[in-house]
Amino acid sequence: MKRGNVRKIATSFRSCPPSVFVYTLKPAMAEGEPAHYICAKCYEHRKRSILHGAGKEQGVETFHCQECNSKFYVGSFEPYDGEEGYSSSP
């Protein structure tokens, strides 16, 4: 089996809120690799570029692709209440 076909079997396409699409490594196929996101744009161009976390602020985590320089914002915005901290409801 070609290496590209093996990778397609080992990954799955998924949606993260709010409609960000990435590839993830299937847990059963991980073979010791940690869980991670793969850039969908690069993956479609036959490049496996792991997205790097750039921090989380107010419920939204930022991921960066070093190959195509795309940024992905994943999560749900949580407004900050200066007196009580983060709130999940407005």
N, C-alpha and C positions, 0 to 999 in steps of 0.2 A: 504494500500500500504506500502511496506517495506521502511524503511528510505533510503536505498541505491538507490532504484528506484526513490524516490523523488529527491534525489541529482542529478541523471542522467538527470531528466527532467529539473531541475533548472540550469543546466550548459550546455555550448556548447564548443566544441573543436575548437580551432582556431590557425591560423598560424600568427606569428609576424615576421617582417623582422629581420634578414635574415634567415628564415626557422627555427624559434624556435616555438615549439608546446606547447600550454598550454590550460588549461580549464579556462573559464571565467563564471562568474555568469550572467545569463540572466537578463537584467534590469527589465523585467516584473515579475520576481520571487524573486527580491532582498529583499522585505519586510523590507526595512530600512537599509540593509547591504550596505556598500560602495563598489564600483567597485573594483575588485581585480583579480589577476591571481592565479591559483591553479596548482601546480606541476603535470604534466601529468604522470610521473613515479609513484609518490606516489598515485595519483588518481586511477591508474590501479591496485594498490595493496590495494584498499579500504581505503586509508588514505586521508584526506582532508588537505593538507599542503599548506597554503597560502604563496606565494612567497613574500619575503621582499625586497624592493628596497635598494640598497647599493650605490646609486649615479649615476650621469650621467656625462660622460666626452666625449667631442668631438662628440656629437650626439648619443652615445651608452650608454644605461642605463643598469646597472647590477642588476640582481635579484638573490636572494639566497634562497634555500630551506633548512630550518633548520632541516627537517626530514631526508632527504637523502644526504644532503650537496652538492647538485648540484648547479652550477652557470649557469645563463642564461644571454646572452648578446643580447639586443634588440635594434634595431635602425640601422641607417646608419652612417657610419664614416664620420665626417666632419673635414677636415684638419684645423689646427690652423694656421692662418697667424698672426704672432706676431705684425704686424703694424696695421692691420685692423680688427682683431678679427676672429671669426669663419666664414668660407666660405662654402657654400653648393655646390660649383662647384670647380673643380681642377684648 
